[in-house]
Amino acid sequence: MDVSNYKPKGRIEHKHLLNLLDYSESDIFEILHLAQSLKAAQHKGKKHEFLKGKTLAMIFSKPSTRTRVSFEMGIRQLGGHSLFLPYNDIRLGHDETIHDTAHVLSRYGIDGVAIRTFKQSDVEDLAKHGSFSVINGLTDDFHPCQALADIMTVMERFGHLSGVKLAYFGDGNNVVNSLMLAGAKVGMKVVVCSPNGYAPNPEITAAAQKMGDVTVTDNVEEAATDADALYTDVFFSMGQARNPEKEKALAPYQVNSHVMSMAKQEAVFMHCLPAHRGEEVTDDVIDSPRSVVFEEAENRLHVQKAIMCLLMGKK
């Protein structure tokens, strides 16, 4: 089945989005179809206040532009309210246990929590002890909202997902972990191109390979040839110190015009942003007509609105 012939049901059987391991192909298609509908409503100026009276708390241990703004604007456009809880105010898991924080937020009637933090275990513990829905806005292991926005962008560009080849170049980080899972589940061909020592998590890679067509290689030409989409991310994730050895290892995996020329003529360039221009990607690529990076950024808003509706909108 492909997303193009999927018939939406208007629901998914989940309370949380912690990662994409337990989300089925149908769950992902449901999110994508609703995101498209919400995007159309937004562009037409039609009200879509499906979460009127609902409150989303946002717990951020890491700074953010896209994640914070898209969640705040998203819940507002859905008729709900946001409550920003910066790390320095609540120090989740330090000044108070996650267990206690979860119970307090539950007593205050919070409907959902979007959390952007370091440890995946913090997200899972919050979901375990709270009565609200938990949405993973990013951890060191996963970035599911970004991956869903990415495949929505691919779907919009090509009209389908099955058989689309997406080649990722660079560090095997949280973004690529979620991309492998999402892409495998919806029938895409995902190729991860990383140097020795910087490949994605082997356990997550193995899980993705059981679900679909996922390959890991260190050969740039193999990855780029016949690709429909070429994707990269920063060499050093937030909180990581710059390392000359890692920088040297990743430099040959930069996406530039030469690498783009190996892909299909209609191939697009993707990046989750922020980009370090001249490092993982050159200006002529990210600023070219083939670049869809700002479409990806916008689609974070629509995908997250769909996730909030499907998780927080339940009676």
Backbone as CSV, one residue per row, in Angstrom:
resi,resn,N_x,N_y,N_z,CA_x,CA_y,CA_z,C_x,C_y,C_z
1,MET,0.854,-1.192,0.000,0.000,0.000,0.000,0.889,1.241,0.000
2,ASP,0.429,2.273,-0.709,1.142,3.545,-0.711,0.241,4.621,-0.118
3,VAL,0.852,5.694,0.332,0.101,6.789,0.937,-0.935,7.357,-0.030
4,SER,-0.675,7.272,-1.332,-1.576,7.852,-2.328,-2.921,7.140,-2.398
5,ASN,-2.980,5.861,-1.984,-4.262,5.154,-2.017,-4.743,4.728,-0.632
6,TYR,-4.182,5.354,0.402,-4.620,5.069,1.768,-5.889,5.864,2.087
7,LYS,-6.861,5.208,2.701,-8.112,5.876,3.084,-8.081,6.178,4.586
8,PRO,-8.045,7.453,4.958,-7.921,7.828,6.374,-9.103,7.351,7.215
9,LYS,-8.792,7.030,8.485,-9.817,6.580,9.434,-10.128,7.654,10.476
10,GLY,-9.262,8.653,10.566,-9.501,9.726,11.527,-9.012,9.425,12.924
11,ARG,-8.195,8.389,13.085,-7.710,8.045,14.430,-6.470,7.156,14.329
12,ILE,-5.694,7.141,15.400,-4.630,6.157,15.577,-4.731,5.639,17.003
13,GLU,-4.279,4.426,17.219,-4.419,3.796,18.538,-3.177,4.050,19.389
14,HIS,-2.839,5.298,19.585,-1.680,5.656,20.401,-2.041,6.810,21.315
15,LYS,-1.383,6.836,22.469,-1.530,7.958,23.383,-0.345,8.909,23.268
16,HIS,0.824,8.362,22.880,2.054,9.138,22.842,2.760,8.975,21.495
17,LEU,3.688,9.884,21.219,4.662,9.713,20.140,6.039,9.856,20.778
18,LEU,6.634,8.710,21.130,7.936,8.693,21.791,9.052,8.443,20.787
19,ASN,8.779,7.568,19.849,9.645,7.304,18.700,8.730,6.688,17.643
20,LEU,9.270,6.163,16.589,8.413,5.598,15.538,8.464,4.071,15.504
21,LEU,9.109,3.468,16.478,9.261,2.012,16.471,7.917,1.289,16.511
22,ASP,6.976,1.809,17.295,5.689,1.128,17.440,4.582,1.751,16.580
23,TYR,4.941,2.654,15.679,3.958,3.244,14.767,3.940,2.433,13.477
24,SER,2.756,2.071,13.029,2.606,1.278,11.814,2.595,2.175,10.580
25,GLU,2.668,1.556,9.436,2.520,2.280,8.165,1.213,3.072,8.152
26,SER,0.131,2.447,8.600,-1.176,3.117,8.616,-1.192,4.310,9.564
27,ASP,-0.529,4.173,10.713,-0.449,5.296,11.655,0.229,6.499,11.003
28,ILE,1.322,6.233,10.301,2.064,7.311,9.650,1.231,7.932,8.531
29,PHE,0.574,7.100,7.734,-0.280,7.619,6.659,-1.406,8.477,7.227
30,GLU,-1.941,8.072,8.373,-3.019,8.830,9.019,-2.527,10.236,9.374
31,ILE,-1.334,10.306,9.949,-0.752,11.599,10.307,-0.534,12.451,9.062
32,LEU,-0.001,11.846,8.010,0.299,12.598,6.793,-0.959,13.138,6.130
33,HIS,-2.005,12.329,6.066,-3.251,12.788,5.444,-3.879,13.923,6.240
34,LEU,-3.888,13.800,7.565,-4.454,14.870,8.384,-3.597,16.131,8.270
35,ALA,-2.284,15.961,8.240,-1.391,17.115,8.092,-1.668,17.850,6.785
36,GLN,-1.899,17.113,5.716,-2.230,17.738,4.431,-3.530,18.530,4.524
37,SER,-4.519,17.937,5.179,-5.815,18.601,5.332,-5.680,19.881,6.162
38,LEU,-4.916,19.805,7.246,-4.716,20.984,8.091,-3.913,22.062,7.365
39,LYS,-2.975,21.640,6.548,-2.182,22.585,5.772,-3.064,23.323,4.768
40,ALA,-3.953,22.580,4.110,-4.870,23.194,3.144,-5.781,24.204,3.839
41,ALA,-6.286,23.837,5.022,-7.153,24.744,5.774,-6.394,26.009,6.171
42,GLN,-5.168,25.833,6.622,-4.341,26.979,7.028,-4.099,27.921,5.853
43,HIS,-3.761,27.362,4.705,-3.459,28.189,3.537,-4.708,28.910,3.006
44,LYS,-5.885,28.318,3.232,-7.132,28.951,2.785,-7.708,29.905,3.826
45,GLY,-7.059,29.967,4.991,-7.543,30.843,6.048,-8.774,30.308,6.759
46,LYS,-9.008,28.998,6.671,-10.175,28.384,7.316,-9.838,28.004,8.756
47,LYS,-10.710,28.328,9.683,-10.503,27.956,11.078,-10.560,26.439,11.228
48,HIS,-9.723,25.916,12.108,-9.705,24.464,12.357,-9.356,24.246,13.835
49,GLU,-10.223,24.743,14.694,-9.968,24.725,16.136,-10.411,23.407,16.762
50,PHE,-9.710,22.340,16.397,-10.071,20.994,16.843,-9.614,20.695,18.269
51,LEU,-8.757,21.545,18.834,-8.281,21.324,20.207,-8.637,22.512,21.099
52,LYS,-9.824,23.062,20.860,-10.271,24.215,21.645,-10.316,23.836,23.125
53,GLY,-9.688,24.672,23.953,-9.678,24.431,25.397,-8.583,23.494,25.868
54,LYS,-7.826,22.895,24.953,-6.744,21.981,25.327,-5.470,22.778,25.607
55,THR,-4.625,22.238,26.490,-3.377,22.901,26.855,-2.183,21.998,26.585
56,LEU,-1.218,22.557,25.856,0.036,21.869,25.582,1.144,22.533,26.395
57,ALA,1.812,21.732,27.252,3.000,22.212,27.960,4.224,21.835,27.133
58,MET,5.202,22.719,27.109,6.428,22.458,26.359,7.615,22.506,27.302
59,ILE,8.288,21.361,27.425,9.459,21.252,28.289,10.686,21.175,27.397
60,PHE,11.538,22.175,27.466,12.694,22.241,26.575,13.990,22.316,27.381
61,SER,14.783,21.267,27.283,16.132,21.284,27.855,17.144,21.768,26.837
62,LYS,16.740,21.814,25.558,17.605,22.294,24.482,16.935,23.486,23.812
63,PRO,17.709,24.485,23.399,17.115,25.625,22.693,16.574,25.208,21.335
64,SER,15.671,26.013,20.782,15.028,25.633,19.532,14.411,26.844,18.852
65,THR,14.371,26.803,17.532,13.583,27.767,16.763,12.353,27.074,16.210
66,ARG,12.569,26.120,15.294,11.465,25.460,14.600,10.546,24.692,15.544
67,THR,11.131,23.925,16.477,10.295,23.096,17.348,9.398,23.943,18.235
68,ARG,9.979,24.955,18.881,9.165,25.783,19.775,8.103,26.564,19.012
69,VAL,8.509,27.251,17.950,7.554,28.099,17.222,6.454,27.252,16.587
70,SER,6.812,26.115,16.004,5.802,25.288,15.332,4.808,24.694,16.323
71,PHE,5.268,24.286,17.500,4.325,23.769,18.496,3.462,24.893,19.068
72,GLU,4.060,26.041,19.364,3.276,27.151,19.927,2.234,27.653,18.935
73,MET,2.646,27.861,17.701,1.705,28.317,16.690,0.686,27.229,16.366
74,GLY,1.131,25.987,16.376,0.233,24.879,16.055,-0.920,24.749,17.026
75,ILE,-0.619,24.741,18.326,-1.696,24.581,19.313,-2.607,25.806,19.313
76,ARG,-2.036,26.997,19.035,-2.861,28.209,18.954,-3.819,28.129,17.770
77,GLN,-3.320,27.691,16.610,-4.171,27.573,15.421,-5.250,26.507,15.598
78,LEU,-4.987,25.546,16.470,-5.981,24.494,16.749,-6.957,24.913,17.851
79,GLY,-6.817,26.137,18.346,-7.750,26.659,19.342,-7.353,26.413,20.772
80,GLY,-6.153,25.834,20.981,-5.702,25.526,22.334,-4.724,26.552,22.871
81,HIS,-4.074,26.183,23.962,-3.157,27.090,24.658,-1.817,26.396,24.860
82,SER,-0.755,27.196,24.944,0.574,26.643,25.205,1.120,27.188,26.519
83,LEU,1.959,26.375,27.136,2.604,26.750,28.390,4.064,26.336,28.272
84,PHE,4.968,27.316,28.159,6.381,27.014,27.954,7.083,26.843,29.298
85,LEU,7.754,25.707,29.466,8.449,25.380,30.705,9.938,25.185,30.416
86,PRO,10.737,26.238,30.464,12.166,26.094,30.172,12.880,25.269,31.234
87,TYR,13.940,24.619,30.814,14.685,23.724,31.699,15.161,24.418,32.966
88,ASN,15.629,25.655,32.840,16.154,26.356,34.014,15.087,26.631,35.064
89,ASP,13.821,26.592,34.656,12.732,26.802,35.611,12.356,25.519,36.352
90,ILE,12.317,24.393,35.624,11.834,23.166,36.266,12.922,22.124,36.479
91,ARG,14.036,22.211,35.733,15.158,21.278,35.869,14.657,19.840,36.008
92,LEU,13.976,19.391,34.983,13.327,18.080,34.964,14.304,16.973,35.339
93,GLY,13.932,16.207,36.359,14.743,15.067,36.778,15.912,15.426,37.670
94,HIS,16.063,16.714,37.997,17.172,17.144,38.855,16.644,17.681,40.181
95,ASP,15.998,18.856,40.151,15.447,19.402,41.391,14.197,18.658,41.834
96,GLU,13.549,17.978,40.885,12.361,17.176,41.193,12.367,15.966,40.255
97,THR,11.942,14.835,40.749,11.943,13.640,39.906,10.925,13.784,38.777
98,ILE,11.173,13.065,37.689,10.231,13.070,36.571,8.892,12.512,37.031
99,HIS,8.918,11.516,37.889,7.694,10.937,38.457,6.839,12.020,39.100
100,ASP,7.457,12.856,39.940,6.703,13.884,40.651,6.221,14.986,39.703
101,THR,7.079,15.399,38.777,6.677,16.423,37.800,5.486,15.946,36.986
102,ALA,5.528,14.697,36.534,4.440,14.134,35.723,3.128,14.140,36.500
103,HIS,3.179,13.777,37.771,1.954,13.731,38.578,1.405,15.138,38.830
104,VAL,2.298,16.102,39.044,1.846,17.482,39.263,1.174,18.032,38.012
105,LEU,1.820,17.860,36.850,1.234,18.351,35.597,-0.098,17.674,35.312
106,SER,-0.217,16.412,35.674,-1.481,15.680,35.486,-2.586,16.294,36.336
107,ARG,-2.260,16.649,37.573,-3.252,17.237,38.479,-3.700,18.623,37.993
108,TYR,-2.845,19.304,37.230,-3.186,20.638,36.741,-3.981,20.600,35.436
109,GLY,-4.243,19.420,34.934,-5.105,19.294,33.762,-4.424,19.504,32.429
110,ILE,-3.095,19.329,32.385,-2.369,19.425,31.114,-2.845,18.304,30.185
111,ASP,-3.079,18.611,28.930,-3.554,17.609,27.967,-2.419,16.958,27.175
112,GLY,-1.342,17.692,26.986,-0.220,17.151,26.230,1.063,17.847,26.620
113,VAL,2.176,17.138,26.432,3.497,17.708,26.683,4.368,17.437,25.468
114,ALA,4.932,18.496,24.902,5.969,18.363,23.881,7.296,18.565,24.587
115,ILE,8.184,17.594,24.494,9.434,17.657,25.242,10.621,17.538,24.299
116,ARG,11.587,18.415,24.501,12.826,18.443,23.713,13.973,18.368,24.711
117,THR,14.646,17.225,24.742,15.624,16.999,25.800,16.751,16.101,25.307
118,PHE,17.615,15.712,26.197,18.774,14.892,25.813,18.450,13.401,25.874
119,LYS,18.025,12.929,27.040,17.863,11.485,27.248,16.478,10.996,26.796
120,GLN,16.470,9.935,25.992,15.215,9.312,25.579,14.445,8.776,26.785
121,SER,15.170,8.338,27.794,14.524,7.781,28.995,13.675,8.832,29.711
122,ASP,14.055,10.112,29.623,13.246,11.169,30.257,11.869,11.251,29.593
123,VAL,11.851,11.154,28.277,10.590,11.203,27.527,9.717,10.008,27.902
124,GLU,10.334,8.846,27.969,9.578,7.624,28.269,9.067,7.624,29.708
125,ASP,9.872,8.138,30.642,9.428,8.204,32.036,8.280,9.185,32.202
126,LEU,8.337,10.304,31.493,7.254,11.290,31.564,5.945,10.663,31.070
127,ALA,6.023,9.892,29.993,4.835,9.225,29.453,4.322,8.147,30.413
128,LYS,5.224,7.484,31.074,4.855,6.397,31.994,4.074,6.907,33.199
129,HIS,4.442,8.082,33.689,3.866,8.549,34.956,2.795,9.624,34.797
130,GLY,2.656,10.223,33.612,1.670,11.286,33.435,0.370,10.779,32.832
131,SER,-0.694,11.533,32.997,-1.994,11.177,32.417,-2.176,11.792,31.031
132,PHE,-1.248,12.637,30.599,-1.331,13.394,29.356,-0.587,12.677,28.234
133,SER,-0.797,13.156,27.012,-0.041,12.647,25.863,1.341,13.304,25.833
134,VAL,2.345,12.528,25.475,3.718,13.022,25.382,4.179,12.933,23.926
135,ILE,4.720,14.041,23.425,5.233,14.095,22.057,6.720,14.401,22.120
136,ASN,7.509,13.526,21.536,8.954,13.698,21.514,9.329,14.760,20.483
137,GLY,9.776,15.923,20.966,10.205,17.000,20.085,11.660,16.913,19.700
138,LEU,12.391,16.001,20.303,13.783,15.681,19.969,14.466,15.140,21.215
139,THR,15.204,14.033,21.029,16.147,13.539,22.039,17.443,13.205,21.320
140,ASP,18.435,12.767,22.062,19.691,12.366,21.435,19.524,11.144,20.538
141,ASP,18.448,10.374,20.744,18.240,9.143,19.978,17.265,9.293,18.814
142,PHE,16.253,10.129,18.959,15.190,10.195,17.965,14.715,11.626,17.723
143,HIS,14.184,11.837,16.516,13.529,13.106,16.173,12.333,12.763,15.270
144,PRO,11.299,12.139,15.840,10.202,11.631,15.009,9.395,12.697,14.288
145,CYS,9.185,13.856,14.911,8.402,14.916,14.254,9.111,15.402,12.997
146,GLN,10.438,15.505,13.068,11.197,15.934,11.898,11.093,14.912,10.778
147,ALA,11.227,13.629,11.107,11.158,12.585,10.085,9.794,12.563,9.404
148,LEU,8.733,12.778,10.162,7.390,12.796,9.578,7.205,14.002,8.667
149,ALA,7.753,15.155,9.073,7.704,16.332,8.200,8.514,16.102,6.926
150,ASP,9.620,15.391,7.055,10.460,15.087,5.895,9.715,14.223,4.880
151,ILE,9.077,13.153,5.357,8.402,12.267,4.390,7.130,12.920,3.848
152,MET,6.534,13.854,4.609,5.422,14.626,4.063,5.908,15.473,2.892
153,THR,7.103,16.051,3.037,7.683,16.876,1.979,7.974,16.032,0.741
154,VAL,8.484,14.826,0.941,8.727,13.894,-0.169,7.415,13.531,-0.852
155,MET,6.390,13.257,-0.061,5.078,12.897,-0.594,4.508,14.028,-1.454
156,GLU,4.638,15.261,-0.982,4.131,16.408,-1.738,4.880,16.582,-3.051
157,ARG,6.179,16.338,-3.036,6.983,16.564,-4.228,6.767,15.481,-5.283
158,PHE,6.651,14.210,-4.853,6.605,13.109,-5.812,5.229,12.450,-5.943
159,GLY,4.306,12.769,-5.039,2.962,12.217,-5.130,2.818,10.823,-4.557
160,HIS,3.923,10.244,-4.112,3.894,8.902,-3.524,5.154,8.733,-2.683
161,LEU,5.224,7.636,-1.925,6.392,7.353,-1.097,7.045,6.026,-1.464
162,SER,6.230,5.060,-1.856,6.749,3.728,-2.153,7.793,3.783,-3.267
163,GLY,8.971,3.244,-2.989,10.030,3.175,-3.987,10.881,4.420,-4.123
164,VAL,10.530,5.508,-3.440,11.328,6.736,-3.507,12.655,6.494,-2.779
165,LYS,13.756,6.834,-3.435,15.078,6.654,-2.824,15.529,7.942,-2.156
166,LEU,15.737,7.859,-0.846,16.261,8.978,-0.074,17.656,8.608,0.406
167,ALA,18.633,9.425,0.068,20.016,9.195,0.483,20.422,10.243,1.502
168,TYR,20.856,9.791,2.660,21.286,10.678,3.742,22.813,10.634,3.827
169,PHE,23.436,11.805,3.961,24.889,11.902,4.023,25.319,12.566,5.326
170,GLY,26.285,11.938,6.024,26.856,12.585,7.198,26.750,11.764,8.455
171,ASP,26.658,12.457,9.569,26.676,11.834,10.892,25.418,11.016,11.136
172,GLY,25.577,9.817,11.674,24.431,8.948,11.964,23.762,9.350,13.265
173,ASN,23.003,10.418,13.239,22.453,11.010,14.461,20.974,10.668,14.681
174,ASN,20.334,11.435,15.576,18.928,11.207,15.910,18.005,11.389,14.707
175,VAL,18.328,12.334,13.841,17.498,12.590,12.660,17.486,11.368,11.745
176,VAL,18.668,10.837,11.462,18.721,9.683,10.556,18.123,8.430,11.211
177,ASN,18.223,8.306,12.527,17.574,7.170,13.203,16.076,7.157,12.915
178,SER,15.450,8.327,13.043,14.009,8.415,12.796,13.682,8.338,11.308
179,LEU,14.541,8.886,10.469,14.333,8.796,9.018,14.336,7.352,8.538
180,MET,15.262,6.556,9.065,15.323,5.143,8.677,14.019,4.426,9.033
181,LEU,13.531,4.672,10.241,12.307,4.005,10.692,11.102,4.455,9.872
182,ALA,10.961,5.761,9.692,9.811,6.291,8.941,9.858,5.832,7.493
183,GLY,11.017,5.977,6.874,11.144,5.607,5.468,10.895,4.132,5.230
184,ALA,11.449,3.288,6.100,11.260,1.848,5.954,9.789,1.460,6.058
185,LYS,9.084,2.084,6.990,7.686,1.712,7.228,6.763,2.108,6.075
186,VAL,7.117,3.164,5.331,6.228,3.633,4.259,6.693,3.189,2.872
187,GLY,7.677,2.302,2.818,8.076,1.720,1.537,9.123,2.481,0.763
188,MET,9.779,3.447,1.399,10.863,4.156,0.734,12.144,3.321,0.768
189,LYS,13.069,3.671,-0.098,14.407,3.073,-0.084,15.336,4.078,0.571
190,VAL,15.814,3.784,1.765,16.642,4.712,2.525,18.084,4.216,2.508
191,VAL,18.981,5.084,2.056,20.406,4.774,2.047,21.117,5.797,2.926
192,VAL,21.819,5.306,3.924,22.569,6.172,4.831,24.043,6.065,4.469
193,CYS,24.655,7.207,4.207,26.051,7.244,3.784,26.872,7.979,4.843
194,SER,27.638,7.217,5.611,28.430,7.778,6.709,29.811,7.145,6.718
195,PRO,30.806,7.886,7.195,32.143,7.294,7.290,32.222,6.300,8.430
196,ASN,33.250,5.486,8.380,33.494,4.505,9.433,33.541,5.179,10.796
197,GLY,32.804,4.645,11.746,32.786,5.189,13.095,31.685,6.196,13.344
198,TYR,30.981,6.607,12.283,29.930,7.614,12.438,28.609,7.157,11.829
199,ALA,28.464,5.855,11.654,27.214,5.286,11.143,26.135,5.378,12.220
200,PRO,24.864,5.267,11.836,23.794,5.359,12.837,23.801,4.179,13.802
201,ASN,23.053,4.326,14.879,22.934,3.297,15.923,22.641,1.932,15.300
202,PRO,23.493,0.922,15.547,23.300,-0.385,14.894,22.003,-1.091,15.277
203,GLU,21.535,-0.892,16.503,20.280,-1.539,16.922,19.090,-0.919,16.200
204,ILE,19.088,0.399,16.083,17.994,1.065,15.375,18.068,0.735,13.885
205,THR,19.285,0.678,13.346,19.468,0.304,11.942,18.909,-1.090,11.687
206,ALA,19.232,-2.026,12.558,18.747,-3.408,12.404,17.228,-3.465,12.476
207,ALA,16.645,-2.684,13.395,15.182,-2.652,13.516,14.557,-2.105,12.233
208,ALA,15.141,-1.039,11.680,14.624,-0.446,10.448,14.762,-1.409,9.275
209,GLN,15.862,-2.131,9.222,16.088,-3.067,8.117,15.104,-4.229,8.142
210,LYS,14.611,-4.576,9.315,13.576,-5.614,9.411,12.230,-5.108,8.893
211,MET,12.062,-3.793,8.900,10.789,-3.190,8.495,10.749,-2.846,7.011
212,GLY,11.916,-2.639,6.392,11.903,-2.203,4.994,13.292,-2.120,4.398
213,ASP,13.417,-1.333,3.351,14.631,-1.259,2.539,15.556,-0.165,3.063
214,VAL,16.501,-0.555,3.896,17.447,0.380,4.507,18.864,-0.151,4.314
215,THR,19.735,0.685,3.788,21.127,0.318,3.545,22.044,1.344,4.182
216,VAL,23.142,0.881,4.748,24.176,1.777,5.284,25.461,1.524,4.505
217,THR,26.084,2.596,4.006,27.294,2.489,3.209,28.209,3.657,3.519
218,ASP,29.476,3.537,3.113,30.378,4.681,3.217,30.739,5.220,1.835
219,ASN,30.032,4.732,0.806,30.318,5.082,-0.584,29.351,6.158,-1.073
220,VAL,29.861,7.360,-1.281,29.020,8.496,-1.671,28.341,8.248,-3.014
221,GLU,29.064,7.744,-3.978,28.495,7.518,-5.309,27.375,6.487,-5.267
222,GLU,27.587,5.425,-4.501,26.555,4.388,-4.362,25.274,4.982,-3.784
223,ALA,25.419,5.842,-2.796,24.252,6.434,-2.143,23.541,7.434,-3.043
224,ALA,24.310,8.268,-3.731,23.718,9.367,-4.502,23.120,8.922,-5.835
225,THR,23.654,7.874,-6.443,23.212,7.455,-7.768,21.731,7.099,-7.770
226,ASP,20.980,7.725,-8.655,19.541,7.483,-8.838,18.698,7.877,-7.631
227,ALA,19.245,8.704,-6.741,18.462,9.147,-5.583,17.414,10.168,-6.006
228,ASP,16.259,10.106,-5.352,15.193,11.087,-5.560,15.338,12.273,-4.604
229,ALA,15.947,12.017,-3.452,16.140,13.055,-2.444,17.491,12.851,-1.778
230,LEU,18.240,13.928,-1.618,19.520,13.889,-0.916,19.388,14.732,0.340
231,TYR,19.783,14.180,1.468,19.516,14.765,2.780,20.825,14.841,3.565
232,THR,20.991,15.903,4.309,22.123,15.981,5.226,21.733,16.759,6.467
233,ASP,22.603,16.738,7.454,22.397,17.459,8.708,23.764,17.950,9.182
234,VAL,23.773,18.765,10.214,25.034,19.294,10.740,25.960,18.164,11.170
235,PHE,27.245,18.404,11.086,28.230,17.409,11.496,28.260,17.243,13.012
236,PHE,27.952,18.318,13.736,27.999,18.287,15.197,26.627,18.683,15.740
237,SER,25.963,17.750,16.386,24.629,18.002,16.925,24.715,18.942,18.119
238,MET,23.561,19.497,18.481,23.493,20.441,19.586,24.073,19.825,20.860
239,GLY,24.987,20.557,21.493,25.596,20.066,22.725,26.900,19.323,22.505
240,GLN,27.216,18.972,21.245,28.456,18.269,20.952,29.584,19.266,20.712
241,ALA,30.746,18.993,21.290,31.918,19.829,21.038,32.491,19.514,19.665
242,ARG,33.031,20.530,19.010,33.658,20.311,17.707,34.897,19.437,17.879
243,ASN,35.033,18.489,16.972,36.109,17.515,17.040,36.804,17.473,15.684
244,PRO,38.062,17.887,15.618,38.760,17.931,14.326,38.790,16.584,13.609
245,GLU,38.905,15.504,14.365,38.940,14.168,13.764,37.605,13.841,13.088
246,LYS,36.507,14.155,13.775,35.182,13.907,13.207,34.941,14.811,12.004
247,GLU,35.342,16.068,12.115,35.160,17.006,11.014,35.895,16.531,9.761
248,LYS,37.099,16.033,9.940,37.893,15.525,8.821,37.238,14.299,8.194
249,ALA,36.693,13.420,9.048,36.047,12.194,8.553,34.781,12.502,7.763
250,LEU,34.040,13.536,8.187,32.760,13.844,7.563,32.869,14.765,6.347
251,ALA,33.984,15.481,6.232,34.137,16.451,5.141,33.857,15.874,3.754
252,PRO,34.303,14.644,3.435,34.027,14.094,2.098,32.552,13.767,1.854
253,TYR,31.720,13.895,2.900,30.295,13.557,2.782,29.432,14.815,2.636
254,GLN,30.075,15.932,2.364,29.354,17.173,2.101,28.472,17.015,0.858
255,VAL,27.261,17.559,0.908,26.389,17.565,-0.270,26.671,18.843,-1.049
256,ASN,27.241,18.670,-2.238,27.593,19.793,-3.107,27.065,19.507,-4.510
257,SER,27.377,20.372,-5.443,26.834,20.206,-6.794,27.303,18.915,-7.452
258,HIS,28.515,18.477,-7.130,29.022,17.220,-7.688,28.188,16.039,-7.200
259,VAL,27.896,16.017,-5.910,27.080,14.931,-5.355,25.658,14.998,-5.922
260,MET,25.097,16.198,-6.020,23.755,16.346,-6.579,23.697,15.859,-8.023
261,SER,24.785,16.027,-8.766,24.800,15.618,-10.183,24.707,14.107,-10.357
262,MET,25.027,13.352,-9.313,24.939,11.888,-9.386,23.494,11.398,-9.243
263,ALA,22.645,12.229,-8.646,21.256,11.839,-8.386,20.404,12.052,-9.634
264,LYS,19.145,11.715,-9.528,18.221,11.949,-10.634,18.114,13.445,-10.911
265,GLN,17.775,13.782,-12.133,17.703,15.190,-12.529,16.673,15.956,-11.711
266,GLU,15.581,15.274,-11.323,14.521,15.929,-10.562,14.700,15.770,-9.049
267,ALA,15.850,15.270,-8.616,16.087,15.036,-7.187,16.061,16.344,-6.403
268,VAL,15.607,16.249,-5.158,15.534,17.424,-4.291,16.597,17.336,-3.201
269,PHE,16.923,18.502,-2.653,17.844,18.564,-1.514,17.055,18.841,-0.246
270,MET,17.394,18.129,0.845,16.677,18.240,2.110,17.656,18.460,3.266
271,HIS,17.200,19.203,4.250,17.994,19.483,5.457,17.013,19.887,6.541
272,CYS,17.217,19.387,7.764,16.275,19.691,8.846,16.476,21.096,9.424
273,LEU,17.625,21.730,9.133,17.965,23.067,9.621,18.118,23.075,11.152
274,PRO,18.958,23.940,11.704,19.747,24.945,11.005,20.909,24.313,10.251
275,ALA,21.336,24.954,9.170,22.423,24.445,8.340,23.707,25.227,8.599
276,HIS,24.815,24.523,8.577,26.125,25.164,8.628,26.653,25.214,7.197
277,ARG,26.309,26.290,6.531,26.659,26.439,5.114,28.177,26.381,4.923
278,GLY,28.578,25.657,3.897,29.997,25.483,3.630,30.601,24.313,4.362
279,GLU,29.820,23.696,5.255,30.307,22.522,5.980,29.628,21.272,5.422
280,GLU,28.405,20.980,5.852,27.722,19.773,5.360,27.026,20.005,4.016
281,VAL,26.834,21.273,3.641,26.187,21.600,2.363,26.738,22.922,1.845
282,THR,26.794,23.058,0.543,27.275,24.302,-0.061,26.095,25.235,-0.349
283,ASP,26.387,26.525,-0.442,25.356,27.536,-0.706,24.601,27.253,-2.000
284,ASP,25.337,26.854,-3.047,24.691,26.677,-4.350,23.674,25.546,-4.349
285,VAL,23.806,24.616,-3.407,22.838,23.514,-3.292,21.644,23.931,-2.440
286,ILE,21.910,24.477,-1.258,20.803,24.795,-0.344,19.953,25.956,-0.858
287,ASP,20.541,26.814,-1.704,19.794,27.950,-2.256,19.257,27.677,-3.653
288,SER,19.425,26.467,-4.144,19.014,26.145,-5.513,17.513,25.868,-5.588
289,PRO,16.937,25.873,-6.786,15.521,25.533,-6.951,15.199,24.103,-6.537
290,ARG,16.219,23.265,-6.429,16.000,21.867,-6.035,15.888,21.709,-4.512
291,SER,16.175,22.771,-3.783,16.137,22.708,-2.326,14.712,22.840,-1.805
292,VAL,14.330,21.951,-0.885,12.990,22.003,-0.277,13.091,22.190,1.240
293,VAL,14.165,22.818,1.687,14.404,22.904,3.126,13.345,23.748,3.842
294,PHE,12.833,24.773,3.176,11.838,25.605,3.851,10.446,24.965,3.795
295,GLU,10.199,24.128,2.783,8.977,23.318,2.771,8.999,22.341,3.947
296,GLU,10.162,21.730,4.185,10.311,20.834,5.340,10.017,21.572,6.640
297,ALA,10.612,22.774,6.767,10.426,23.548,7.993,8.951,23.881,8.207
298,GLU,8.262,24.282,7.137,6.829,24.566,7.275,6.049,23.315,7.648
299,ASN,6.422,22.194,7.065,5.668,20.966,7.310,5.800,20.451,8.739
300,ARG,6.821,20.938,9.477,6.869,20.626,10.906,5.587,21.110,11.590
301,LEU,5.138,22.315,11.215,3.917,22.881,11.795,2.727,21.976,11.532
302,HIS,2.527,21.579,10.287,1.327,20.826,9.918,1.346,19.400,10.464
303,VAL,2.509,18.768,10.434,2.632,17.409,10.979,2.383,17.404,12.482
304,GLN,2.965,18.370,13.182,2.788,18.410,14.633,1.351,18.741,15.015
305,LYS,0.680,19.549,14.215,-0.737,19.800,14.465,-1.536,18.514,14.298
306,ALA,-1.199,17.739,13.285,-1.893,16.463,13.078,-1.641,15.513,14.241
307,ILE,-0.394,15.460,14.712,-0.053,14.586,15.838,-0.835,15.014,17.081
308,MET,-0.858,16.322,17.354,-1.593,16.808,18.518,-3.080,16.471,18.417
309,CYS,-3.660,16.652,17.246,-5.082,16.335,17.068,-5.358,14.865,17.334
310,LEU,-4.519,13.993,16.789,-4.757,12.549,16.897,-4.495,12.033,18.305
311,LEU,-3.557,12.656,19.028,-3.232,12.187,20.376,-4.021,12.919,21.464
312,MET,-4.129,14.225,21.355,-4.749,15.030,22.413,-6.243,15.227,22.189
313,GLY,-6.733,14.928,21.015,-8.136,15.180,20.703,-9.080,14.100,21.145
314,LYS,-8.539,13.022,21.722,-9.396,11.921,22.162,-10.169,12.324,23.409
315,LYS,-11.364,11.780,23.510,-12.200,12.075,24.675,-11.649,11.385,25.925
